[in-house]
Amino acid sequence: MFVSPFHDLEEKLRANFGEFAGWEMPMNFTSYAEEHMSVRSSVAFFNLSHMGRLRVKGNPKEFEMLVAKEVSKTNSGNMIGPTAFLNDKAGFKDDVMVYKVSENEWLIVTNAINREKIVNWIKSNSNLDVEDLTFKYGMIAIQGRKLEEILGKNELKPLEFKLNTKFMGYDVFLVSKSGWTGENGLEVWVTLDIGRQLIMDLVKIGIKPAGLIARDSLRQEMGFVLYGEDIDETITPVEARYWVFSLEKDFIGKDSLVERIKSGIEKVRIGFKMKKGERIIPRHLSKIYSLGNEAGYVTSSTFSPYLNRVIGMGYVNPKYFYLGYNLAVEIRSKQYDIKIDEFPFI
Amino acid sequence: MNEMKVGRYVVLTDRLYTETDEWVVLSNDNVVVVGITDYAQKKLRDIVGIELPQLQKEVKAGESVGVIESVKAAADIFSPLSGIIVEVNNKLLEHPEIINKDPYGEGWIFKLKASKLSEEKEKLLSPEKYIEKIKGG
């Protein structure tokens, strides 16, 4: 198992560690609810060093064939994303953020679980040069509504990034205005030495560390999918309602994707809320029913500290997809009402 | 209150334990207080809900009497002894996270009037034996 590069420092910050995608990472420091609310009302930082970070160089036409969104339409210094690498059946190889460095160089953030798979997939589908930067740099995300109040105004616009720049007085490899929480945020790629100093400085100025549980509840409030839970190689962007592609260009999986759109889909991703006061969480693959008929299954669910209720997402047959309609979810042989609602939940 | 530590887990010496990670405080009138251990709450991580035992219900030792919902999993709460449920900690319904904050104190879950205390007590684990059980966990 890989270990967080800031493990000893996080131990001092009283992290509770847990396994995620083959990494031992901080799950929480105090409680996920407090950490979650820090992001929604103030600011917090996350160590996301487990996420795969790749540098890809080569022929832009070859790269364009791998990515479902149009890379050529984005200016250098901007992110394309989220977008996806699809298999030839249009299932998700991974959902990724792509950073366009220049016409023939890109950085990619993959899900931790897919890093090696994506390196191999790029190599076997192109002549592009791939370098894995995951262990060279740490990645720290600073996220929250009061980001600029606390850290000062940042010149970057959403989805812009800068390479080899200064951040809080340190030389860093990359700063981007991005995140996965729905709030204002910055993500920084740093050498491990500087990462340690940066973490200590952030704590010193009162920005609290947050763990992966809070990151998971924050992304669920926004309706963002998690690879392995909500999407995988069998799910296409159409079923996931994850509009990460452009049909105006060619890419691996496009033909299948077009076919899927033409023929229609057998399941579609929904968001749902449980009744207020119901403090019971449907787990991954819990069955969803409509008036006694099996309608689908849950993929993610959590208790939202912001909404003070249980929220989740899953897939149902499109014939049951009515906004505001009540379905039921089965938990330990008992059925509980859930109401279909649209993302984001907040 | 004397406490012992095993790694990051705290075990108190003033009570007995179960194989299923409950703690039991014994008192004179055969009423015992039950909660889950620090080890159990840390393994479960953030607790977001609880189904409390049913008041006045007669239960057997080892019987599932409630459920704890955490962000990670749902876990049964087992009764450490046979008897009748005489009180439940209703505060946990609104604030189940108290179990994370204070598993051995404010986070107690239920009280039980034990019916076979003297014979069943022997099956509970001493703090030392409980430490052996969670070592390496």
Interface residues (C-beta under 8 A of the other chain):
Chain A: N16 G18 M27 N28 S31 Y32 A33 I213 D216 S217 R279 I280 I281 R283 T302 F303 V310 I331 R332
Chain B: R8 K42 R45 D46 V48 G49 I50 E51 V67 E69 V71 A73 A74 L93 P96 E97 N100 K101
